[in-house]
Amino acid sequence: MTHKKINLRKNFSAQFKEQALARVKKDGISKAAKDLGISESALYGWRKKLDQTGIPFEDQMIQLAELSRMKREIARLTDENAFLKKAAAYFAKEPK
């Protein structure tokens, strides 16, 4: 019998995090965590991240997606550049 590892970590949307932090400002961490059914440490972490960056979670998600897209584009262009260098070296050696 195989055992599956269960991921207890939940992924919350940026919108949920924003609303949860708004509730924290209104009701406090303990009450908001209890009412939302999430840990206080999650709320503390989200608040800390927002305070450090000053960027709303939705904008952070957009920036991360753009960063990911740019990294893929850089990798593709790096591969193309390496191929073109090899092709140029091959044709430079070819007798005329």
NUVEXDREN-841005 format. One record per residue: residue number from 0; residue in three letters; chain; x, y, z of N, C-alpha, C, O in turn. Coordinates in nm, 3 decimals. Example, Ala and Ser with C-alpha at 12.3 -4.5 7.8 and 13.67 -1.06 7.14 Angstrom:
2
+-----+------+-----+---------+---------+---------+---------+---------+---------+---------+---------+---------+---------+---------+---------+
! seq ! type ! mol !    n.c1 !    n.c2 !    n.c3 !   ca.c1 !   ca.c2 !   ca.c3 !    c.c1 !    c.c2 !    c.c3 !    o.c1 !    o.c2 !    o.c3 !
+-----+------+-----+---------+---------+---------+---------+---------+---------+---------+---------+---------+---------+---------+---------+
!   0 !  ala !   A !   1.319 !  -0.569 !   0.780 !   1.230 !  -0.450 !   0.780 !   1.320 !  -0.330 !   0.780 !   1.424 !  -0.332 !   0.846 !
!   1 !  ser !   A !   1.285 !  -0.225 !   0.708 !   1.367 !  -0.106 !   0.714 !   1.290 !   0.003 !   0.787 !   1.341 !   0.114 !   0.804 !
+-----+------+-----+---------+---------+---------+---------+---------+---------+---------+---------+---------+---------+---------+---------+
END
This chain:
96
+-----+------+-----+---------+---------+---------+---------+---------+---------+---------+---------+---------+---------+---------+---------+
! seq ! type ! mol !    n.c1 !    n.c2 !    n.c3 !   ca.c1 !   ca.c2 !   ca.c3 !    c.c1 !    c.c2 !    c.c3 !    o.c1 !    o.c2 !    o.c3 !
+-----+------+-----+---------+---------+---------+---------+---------+---------+---------+---------+---------+---------+---------+---------+
!   0 !  met !   A !   0.083 !  -0.117 !   0.000 !   0.000 !   0.000 !   0.000 !   0.089 !   0.125 !   0.000 !   0.180 !   0.136 !   0.082 !
!   1 !  thr !   A !   0.062 !   0.218 !  -0.092 !   0.140 !   0.341 !  -0.097 !   0.068 !   0.451 !  -0.021 !  -0.055 !   0.455 !  -0.014 !
!   2 !  his !   A !   0.147 !   0.539 !   0.033 !   0.091 !   0.652 !   0.108 !   0.112 !   0.779 !   0.029 !   0.223 !   0.808 !  -0.017 !
!   3 !  lys !   A !   0.006 !   0.855 !   0.015 !   0.017 !   0.984 !  -0.052 !   0.044 !   1.091 !   0.052 !  -0.015 !   1.092 !   0.161 !
!   4 !  lys !   A !   0.132 !   1.181 !   0.017 !   0.159 !   1.293 !   0.105 !   0.050 !   1.397 !   0.081 !   0.025 !   1.437 !  -0.033 !
!   5 !  ile !   A !  -0.013 !   1.439 !   0.186 !  -0.120 !   1.536 !   0.175 !  -0.064 !   1.675 !   0.199 !   0.004 !   1.700 !   0.299 !
!   6 !  asn !   A !  -0.092 !   1.764 !   0.106 !  -0.047 !   1.902 !   0.119 !  -0.151 !   1.979 !   0.199 !  -0.261 !   2.005 !   0.150 !
!   7 !  leu !   A !  -0.115 !   2.016 !   0.321 !  -0.208 !   2.089 !   0.406 !  -0.200 !   2.239 !   0.382 !  -0.283 !   2.315 !   0.434 !
!   8 !  arg !   A !  -0.105 !   2.282 !   0.305 !  -0.089 !   2.424 !   0.276 !  -0.191 !   2.466 !   0.171 !  -0.198 !   2.408 !   0.063 !
!   9 !  lys !   A !  -0.269 !   2.566 !   0.205 !  -0.371 !   2.615 !   0.113 !  -0.317 !   2.735 !   0.036 !  -0.239 !   2.815 !   0.090 !
!  10 !  asn !   A !  -0.358 !   2.746 !  -0.087 !  -0.324 !   2.863 !  -0.166 !  -0.444 !   2.955 !  -0.170 !  -0.553 !   2.915 !  -0.212 !
!  11 !  phe !   A !  -0.424 !   3.077 !  -0.129 !  -0.532 !   3.174 !  -0.126 !  -0.509 !   3.277 !  -0.236 !  -0.395 !   3.312 !  -0.266 !
!  12 !  ser !   A !  -0.616 !   3.324 !  -0.294 !  -0.605 !   3.424 !  -0.400 !  -0.559 !   3.557 !  -0.342 !  -0.572 !   3.583 !  -0.222 !
!  13 !  ala !   A !  -0.505 !   3.639 !  -0.429 !  -0.461 !   3.772 !  -0.387 !  -0.580 !   3.851 !  -0.333 !  -0.566 !   3.927 !  -0.237 !
!  14 !  gln !   A !  -0.694 !   3.834 !  -0.394 !  -0.814 !   3.906 !  -0.351 !  -0.854 !   3.863 !  -0.209 !  -0.890 !   3.948 !  -0.126 !
!  15 !  phe !   A !  -0.847 !   3.733 !  -0.181 !  -0.880 !   3.684 !  -0.047 !  -0.784 !   3.744 !   0.056 !  -0.827 !   3.787 !   0.164 !
!  16 !  lys !   A !  -0.656 !   3.747 !   0.023 !  -0.556 !   3.802 !   0.115 !  -0.584 !   3.949 !   0.145 !  -0.576 !   3.992 !   0.260 !
!  17 !  glu !   A !  -0.617 !   4.025 !   0.040 !  -0.648 !   4.167 !   0.057 !  -0.768 !   4.184 !   0.150 !  -0.767 !   4.267 !   0.240 !
!  18 !  gln !   A !  -0.873 !   4.104 !   0.126 !  -0.994 !   4.115 !   0.208 !  -0.967 !   4.070 !   0.351 !  -1.020 !   4.129 !   0.446 !
!  19 !  ala !   A !  -0.886 !   3.967 !   0.367 !  -0.853 !   3.920 !   0.501 !  -0.776 !   4.027 !   0.578 !  -0.802 !   4.047 !   0.697 !
!  20 !  leu !   A !  -0.683 !   4.095 !   0.512 !  -0.607 !   4.199 !   0.580 !  -0.694 !   4.320 !   0.612 !  -0.672 !   4.388 !   0.713 !
!  21 !  ala !   A !  -0.792 !   4.347 !   0.528 !  -0.886 !   4.456 !   0.559 !  -0.965 !   4.420 !   0.685 !  -0.993 !   4.504 !   0.770 !
!  22 !  arg !   A !  -1.000 !   4.293 !   0.695 !  -1.074 !   4.246 !   0.813 !  -0.986 !   4.252 !   0.938 !  -1.035 !   4.281 !   1.047 !
!  23 !  val !   A !  -0.857 !   4.223 !   0.921 !  -0.763 !   4.231 !   1.033 !  -0.759 !   4.374 !   1.086 !  -0.758 !   4.395 !   1.208 !
!  24 !  lys !   A !  -0.758 !   4.471 !   0.998 !  -0.757 !   4.611 !   1.042 !  -0.882 !   4.645 !   1.122 !  -0.877 !   4.723 !   1.217 !
!  25 !  lys !   A !  -0.993 !   4.585 !   1.083 !  -1.121 !   4.613 !   1.149 !  -1.137 !   4.536 !   1.280 !  -1.175 !   4.594 !   1.382 !
!  26 !  asp !   A !  -1.108 !   4.404 !   1.276 !  -1.139 !   4.317 !   1.389 !  -1.018 !   4.268 !   1.469 !  -1.034 !   4.218 !   1.580 !
!  27 !  gly !   A !  -0.898 !   4.282 !   1.415 !  -0.779 !   4.229 !   1.480 !  -0.745 !   4.090 !   1.426 !  -0.828 !   4.022 !   1.367 !
!  28 !  ile !   A !  -0.621 !   4.051 !   1.449 !  -0.569 !   3.925 !   1.394 !  -0.644 !   3.804 !   1.448 !  -0.688 !   3.719 !   1.371 !
!  29 !  ser !   A !  -0.658 !   3.795 !   1.579 !  -0.718 !   3.675 !   1.640 !  -0.859 !   3.649 !   1.590 !  -0.892 !   3.537 !   1.549 !
!  30 !  lys !   A !  -0.942 !   3.751 !   1.594 !  -1.081 !   3.735 !   1.552 !  -1.090 !   3.705 !   1.403 !  -1.168 !   3.618 !   1.362 !
!  31 !  ala !   A !  -1.012 !   3.775 !   1.320 !  -1.016 !   3.753 !   1.176 !  -0.971 !   3.611 !   1.143 !  -1.033 !   3.544 !   1.060 !
!  32 !  ala !   A !  -0.865 !   3.565 !   1.206 !  -0.815 !   3.429 !   1.180 !  -0.920 !   3.325 !   1.218 !  -0.944 !   3.230 !   1.143 !
!  33 !  lys !   A !  -0.982 !   3.343 !   1.333 !  -1.084 !   3.248 !   1.378 !  -1.204 !   3.247 !   1.284 !  -1.253 !   3.141 !   1.246 !
!  34 !  asp !   A !  -1.251 !   3.365 !   1.247 !  -1.368 !   3.377 !   1.160 !  -1.342 !   3.322 !   1.020 !  -1.430 !   3.263 !   0.957 !
!  35 !  leu !   A !  -1.219 !   3.341 !   0.971 !  -1.185 !   3.296 !   0.835 !  -1.135 !   3.152 !   0.832 !  -1.125 !   3.092 !   0.725 !
!  36 !  gly !   A !  -1.106 !   3.096 !   0.948 !  -1.059 !   2.958 !   0.955 !  -0.917 !   2.940 !   0.905 !  -0.882 !   2.837 !   0.847 !
!  37 !  ile !   A !  -0.835 !   3.042 !   0.928 !  -0.694 !   3.033 !   0.889 !  -0.608 !   3.067 !   1.010 !  -0.656 !   3.118 !   1.110 !
!  38 !  ser !   A !  -0.481 !   3.037 !   0.999 !  -0.392 !   3.059 !   1.112 !  -0.357 !   3.208 !   1.126 !  -0.353 !   3.283 !   1.029 !
!  39 !  glu !   A !  -0.331 !   3.244 !   1.249 !  -0.286 !   3.381 !   1.274 !  -0.153 !   3.407 !   1.206 !  -0.127 !   3.517 !   1.157 !
!  40 !  ser !   A !  -0.068 !   3.304 !   1.203 !   0.065 !   3.323 !   1.142 !   0.054 !   3.355 !   0.993 !   0.136 !   3.429 !   0.939 !
!  41 !  ala !   A !  -0.047 !   3.300 !   0.926 !  -0.067 !   3.332 !   0.785 !  -0.100 !   3.480 !   0.769 !  -0.047 !   3.548 !   0.682 !
!  42 !  leu !   A !  -0.188 !   3.529 !   0.855 !  -0.225 !   3.670 !   0.848 !  -0.106 !   3.761 !   0.881 !  -0.086 !   3.864 !   0.816 !
!  43 !  tyr !   A !  -0.028 !   3.722 !   0.982 !   0.091 !   3.800 !   1.015 !   0.188 !   3.802 !   0.896 !   0.246 !   3.906 !   0.863 !
!  44 !  gly !   A !   0.204 !   3.687 !   0.832 !   0.294 !   3.679 !   0.718 !   0.247 !   3.765 !   0.601 !   0.326 !   3.834 !   0.538 !
!  45 !  trp !   A !   0.118 !   3.758 !   0.573 !   0.064 !   3.840 !   0.463 !   0.080 !   3.988 !   0.492 !   0.114 !   4.067 !   0.404 !
!  46 !  arg !   A !   0.054 !   4.025 !   0.617 !   0.066 !   4.166 !   0.653 !   0.211 !   4.212 !   0.643 !   0.239 !   4.322 !   0.596 !
!  47 !  lys !   A !   0.303 !   4.127 !   0.687 !   0.445 !   4.161 !   0.681 !   0.488 !   4.178 !   0.535 !   0.560 !   4.273 !   0.502 !
!  48 !  lys !   A !   0.446 !   4.088 !   0.450 !   0.482 !   4.095 !   0.309 !   0.428 !   4.222 !   0.245 !   0.497 !   4.288 !   0.168 !
!  49 !  leu !   A !   0.305 !   4.256 !   0.277 !   0.245 !   4.378 !   0.223 !   0.318 !   4.501 !   0.274 !   0.343 !   4.595 !   0.199 !
!  50 !  asp !   A !   0.353 !   4.501 !   0.403 !   0.424 !   4.615 !   0.462 !   0.563 !   4.631 !   0.402 !   0.609 !   4.743 !   0.380 !
!  51 !  gln !   A !   0.631 !   4.520 !   0.375 !   0.767 !   4.526 !   0.320 !   0.768 !   4.577 !   0.177 !   0.853 !   4.658 !   0.140 !
!  52 !  thr !   A !   0.675 !   4.530 !   0.096 !   0.675 !   4.567 !  -0.045 !   0.595 !   4.693 !  -0.071 !   0.628 !   4.771 !  -0.160 !
!  53 !  gly !   A !   0.489 !   4.712 !   0.005 !   0.400 !   4.825 !  -0.020 !   0.318 !   4.807 !  -0.146 !   0.251 !   4.900 !  -0.192 !
!  54 !  ile !   A !   0.324 !   4.688 !  -0.203 !   0.253 !   4.659 !  -0.328 !   0.139 !   4.563 !  -0.297 !   0.160 !   4.460 !  -0.233 !
!  55 !  pro !   A !   0.016 !   4.596 !  -0.340 !  -0.096 !   4.505 !  -0.316 !  -0.069 !   4.365 !  -0.375 !   0.003 !   4.352 !  -0.474 !
!  56 !  phe !   A !  -0.128 !   4.264 !  -0.314 !  -0.104 !   4.125 !  -0.356 !  -0.138 !   4.102 !  -0.502 !  -0.067 !   4.030 !  -0.571 !
!  57 !  glu !   A !  -0.245 !   4.162 !  -0.550 !  -0.284 !   4.144 !  -0.691 !  -0.173 !   4.193 !  -0.784 !  -0.141 !   4.128 !  -0.883 !
!  58 !  asp !   A !  -0.116 !   4.309 !  -0.751 !  -0.006 !   4.363 !  -0.831 !   0.119 !   4.277 !  -0.820 !   0.193 !   4.261 !  -0.917 !
!  59 !  gln !   A !   0.142 !   4.220 !  -0.701 !   0.257 !   4.130 !  -0.685 !   0.243 !   4.008 !  -0.775 !   0.340 !   3.964 !  -0.836 !
!  60 !  met !   A !   0.120 !   3.954 !  -0.784 !   0.096 !   3.837 !  -0.868 !   0.120 !   3.872 !  -1.016 !   0.176 !   3.793 !  -1.091 !
!  61 !  ile !   A !   0.076 !   3.990 !  -1.056 !   0.097 !   4.035 !  -1.194 !   0.246 !   4.049 !  -1.222 !   0.294 !   4.008 !  -1.327 !
!  62 !  gln !   A !   0.320 !   4.108 !  -1.127 !   0.464 !   4.124 !  -1.144 !   0.536 !   3.990 !  -1.151 !   0.628 !   3.973 !  -1.231 !
!  63 !  leu !   A !   0.495 !   3.894 !  -1.068 !   0.557 !   3.761 !  -1.071 !   0.531 !   3.691 !  -1.204 !   0.620 !   3.625 !  -1.257 !
!  64 !  ala !   A !   0.410 !   3.705 !  -1.256 !   0.377 !   3.644 !  -1.385 !   0.461 !   3.707 !  -1.496 !   0.512 !   3.637 !  -1.584 !
!  65 !  glu !   A !   0.477 !   3.838 !  -1.492 !   0.557 !   3.907 !  -1.593 !   0.704 !   3.867 !  -1.581 !   0.771 !   3.847 !  -1.682 !
!  66 !  leu !   A !   0.754 !   3.856 !  -1.459 !   0.892 !   3.813 !  -1.438 !   0.915 !   3.673 !  -1.493 !   1.017 !   3.647 !  -1.558 !
!  67 !  ser !   A !   0.821 !   3.585 !  -1.469 !   0.830 !   3.448 !  -1.519 !   0.832 !   3.447 !  -1.672 !   0.912 !   3.375 !  -1.733 !
!  68 !  arg !   A !   0.743 !   3.527 !  -1.734 !   0.738 !   3.536 !  -1.880 !   0.871 !   3.588 !  -1.934 !   0.922 !   3.536 !  -2.034 !
!  69 !  met !   A !   0.927 !   3.688 !  -1.869 !   1.053 !   3.746 !  -1.915 !   1.168 !   3.647 !  -1.903 !   1.255 !   3.641 !  -1.990 !
!  70 !  lys !   A !   1.169 !   3.568 !  -1.796 !   1.274 !   3.467 !  -1.779 !   1.266 !   3.362 !  -1.890 !   1.369 !   3.320 !  -1.943 !
!  71 !  arg !   A !   1.143 !   3.321 !  -1.926 !   1.128 !   3.225 !  -2.036 !   1.177 !   3.286 !  -2.168 !   1.241 !   3.218 !  -2.248 !
!  72 !  glu !   A !   1.146 !   3.412 !  -2.189 !   1.189 !   3.480 !  -2.312 !   1.341 !   3.493 !  -2.316 !   1.401 !   3.474 !  -2.422 !
!  73 !  ile !   A !   1.403 !   3.524 !  -2.205 !   1.549 !   3.533 !  -2.198 !   1.612 !   3.398 !  -2.229 !   1.710 !   3.391 !  -2.303 !
!  74 !  ala !   A !   1.557 !   3.291 !  -2.174 !   1.609 !   3.157 !  -2.199 !   1.597 !   3.122 !  -2.348 !   1.689 !   3.065 !  -2.406 !
!  75 !  arg !   A !   1.483 !   3.156 !  -2.408 !   1.463 !   3.128 !  -2.550 !   1.563 !   3.207 !  -2.634 !   1.623 !   3.152 !  -2.727 !
!  76 !  leu !   A !   1.581 !   3.334 !  -2.603 !   1.674 !   3.417 !  -2.680 !   1.819 !   3.373 !  -2.659 !   1.900 !   3.381 !  -2.752 !
!  77 !  thr !   A !   1.852 !   3.327 !  -2.540 !   1.986 !   3.275 !  -2.514 !   2.013 !   3.152 !  -2.599 !   2.121 !   3.138 !  -2.656 !
!  78 !  asp !   A !   1.915 !   3.062 !  -2.608 !   1.928 !   2.943 !  -2.691 !   1.944 !   2.980 !  -2.838 !   2.029 !   2.925 !  -2.908 !
!  79 !  glu !   A !   1.862 !   3.074 !  -2.885 !   1.872 !   3.118 !  -3.024 !   2.008 !   3.181 !  -3.051 !   2.067 !   3.158 !  -3.157 !
!  80 !  asn !   A !   2.057 !   3.260 !  -2.959 !   2.186 !   3.326 !  -2.976 !   2.299 !   3.223 !  -2.984 !   2.389 !   3.235 !  -3.067 !
!  81 !  ala !   A !   2.293 !   3.121 !  -2.898 !   2.395 !   3.015 !  -2.900 !   2.392 !   2.942 !  -3.034 !   2.497 !   2.913 !  -3.090 !
!  82 !  phe !   A !   2.273 !   2.913 !  -3.085 !   2.259 !   2.847 !  -3.214 !   2.317 !   2.933 !  -3.326 !   2.389 !   2.883 !  -3.412 !
!  83 !  leu !   A !   2.287 !   3.061 !  -3.324 !   2.337 !   3.151 !  -3.429 !   2.489 !   3.164 !  -3.423 !   2.553 !   3.175 !  -3.527 !
!  84 !  lys !   A !   2.546 !   3.164 !  -3.305 !   2.692 !   3.168 !  -3.292 !   2.755 !   3.044 !  -3.354 !   2.856 !   3.053 !  -3.424 !
!  85 !  lys !   A !   2.695 !   2.927 !  -3.327 !   2.746 !   2.802 !  -3.385 !   2.732 !   2.804 !  -3.537 !   2.823 !   2.762 !  -3.608 !
!  86 !  ala !   A !   2.621 !   2.853 !  -3.585 !   2.599 !   2.859 !  -3.729 !   2.699 !   2.955 !  -3.794 !   2.754 !   2.925 !  -3.900 !
!  87 !  ala !   A !   2.723 !   3.068 !  -3.732 !   2.818 !   3.165 !  -3.786 !   2.959 !   3.106 !  -3.789 !   3.032 !   3.125 !  -3.885 !
!  88 !  ala !   A !   2.996 !   3.034 !  -3.684 !   3.129 !   2.972 !  -3.679 !   3.140 !   2.864 !  -3.787 !   3.245 !   2.851 !  -3.850 !
!  89 !  tyr !   A !   3.035 !   2.787 !  -3.807 !   3.036 !   2.683 !  -3.910 !   3.053 !   2.745 !  -4.049 !   3.136 !   2.698 !  -4.127 !
!  90 !  phe !   A !   2.978 !   2.847 !  -4.080 !   2.985 !   2.907 !  -4.213 !   3.114 !   2.987 !  -4.231 !   3.159 !   3.004 !  -4.345 !
!  91 !  ala !   A !   3.173 !   3.035 !  -4.125 !   3.300 !   3.109 !  -4.135 !   3.414 !   3.013 !  -4.171 !   3.510 !   3.054 !  -4.237 !
!  92 !  lys !   A !   3.404 !   2.886 !  -4.127 !   3.508 !   2.786 !  -4.156 !   3.493 !   2.725 !  -4.295 !   3.590 !   2.674 !  -4.350 !
!  93 !  glu !   A !   3.374 !   2.730 !  -4.350 !   3.346 !   2.665 !  -4.478 !   3.427 !   2.729 !  -4.591 !   3.427 !   2.852 !  -4.605 !
!  94 !  pro !   A !   3.498 !   2.647 !  -4.672 !   3.576 !   2.705 !  -4.782 !   3.483 !   2.764 !  -4.889 !   3.370 !   2.718 !  -4.909 !
!  95 !  lys !   A !   3.533 !   2.867 !  -4.956 !   3.453 !   2.937 !  -5.056 !   3.482 !   2.892 !  -5.195 !   3.422 !   2.942 !  -5.290 !
+-----+------+-----+---------+---------+---------+---------+---------+---------+---------+---------+---------+---------+---------+---------+
END
